[in-house]
Amino acid sequence: MSATAHRYEGAVARYFKAWNAEDPAARAKAVAAAWTEDGGYTDPLADVRGHEGIAAVIAAAREQFPGFAFRLTGVVDGHHDIARFSWELVSTADGSAPVAGSDVITLDGQDRIRTVLGFLDRVPAGA
């Protein structure tokens, strides 16, 4: 694996660590490790800036889908300071994945996330 590929995969691994953190303190620590102080997260349901806003969006998703975990699907693709990847939200009980999406992230010079632009590719009916 090239150093460049490792850069993107490391950033995405920290991203998923934040999204999968169940404990609020662990989530805050993971968000701070993954995003810049003024980092942002934008998808069809949210547009927030800063660690507290990002942690709140993650907490709301975890409350809406208890017993689920986010996982990478496919490979991380990147160039310059930009990477893209796809993910699913998977039930730890039965393996179903009612939500899936694709995200594009931009990184700073320390490989922390500046922005996330998220797209929802699959959502439950009525959501």
N, C-alpha and C positions, 0 to 999 in steps of 0.2 A: 504494500500500500504506500502510495506516495505521501509525502508530508502534507501536501495540499489536501488530498482526500481525507487524511487523518484529521485535519483541521475542521472540515465540515462535519465529519462523523462525530468528533468530540463535542462540537457545539450542539448537534442534534441530540446526542446522548444526555447532555445537561438539560436540554429542553424537556425531554421525556421524564427525567428525574423530577423536575419541577411539577409537571402535569400529573405524575403518579404519586407524589408525596401526599399522604393522608393526614399527617399531623400538621397543624398550622405553623408550628415553629420550624419543622423540617421543610415545609413548603416555602416559607419566607427565606430560609437559608439557600434553598435550591434556586429560587427565583433570582436572588442576589448574585449567585454564582453564574447563572446563565445569561442574564440581561445586563446591559449598561444601566446606570442610575436613571437615565432619562429614556430608557428603552420603551418600545411600544408593542402593542398587540392589537391587530385589527382583523376581524372576521365579520360575517354577515350579522352577528348578534352582539358584537362588542367593538369598542374603539377606545382603548385606554393607554395611558402613559404612566411610567414609574412603577417601581416594585410593588407598592401597595395595591395599585389598580390591577396589575397583572395577577397578583396573588388572589385578589377578590374574584376575578373572572375564573380562575382555576378552581377556587373553592366552590363557586356556584355550579360549575360543571360537575364536580365531584359529588355535590349534594343532589343534583338531578339524576346522576347515574351511580348510586352506591354499588359497590361490588364490581366495578368495571375498572379496566386499566387501559391506558393508551399504549399502542405498540406500533413500531415502524413497519410499513409494508414496502417491499422492494428495497431499492438502494438510494442513498443520498447522492445527489448530483450537484456539482457546484463549479463555479468559476469566479475569479476575482474575489470580491467580498460577499458573494451571493450563493445561496444553496437552496435547493428545493427537495422536497420529500413528501411521501404520502404516509398516511397513518390510519389506524382503525381504533375504535373504542370497543374493547372486547370484554364480555362477561366472564369473570373468573369462575362462575358456577357452571355455565353450559357452553362457553366458547362462542356464543352468538356475537355478532358485531353490527349492531344497529346503526352506528354512526361511523362515517369514514370521511376523510378529507385530504387535502393537499395544502402544504404551506410553502411559502417562499420567505427565507430569512436573509437579512443583511447583517454582516459582522463588523465589529471594530477591529483595530489592530491587535487586540488581546484575545480575539476570537469570542468575544461576548456579543450577544444579540443586540443589535440596534432596533431592528423592526421585524415583526412577523406580519405577513399578509396571508391570512388563512381563507381557504375555500372549503365549503362543505359539499362533498360529493354524494353522500348518502345520509339521509336523516329519517327517523321514524315517522310514520304517517301521523299527521296531526301535530307535529312538533313545530 
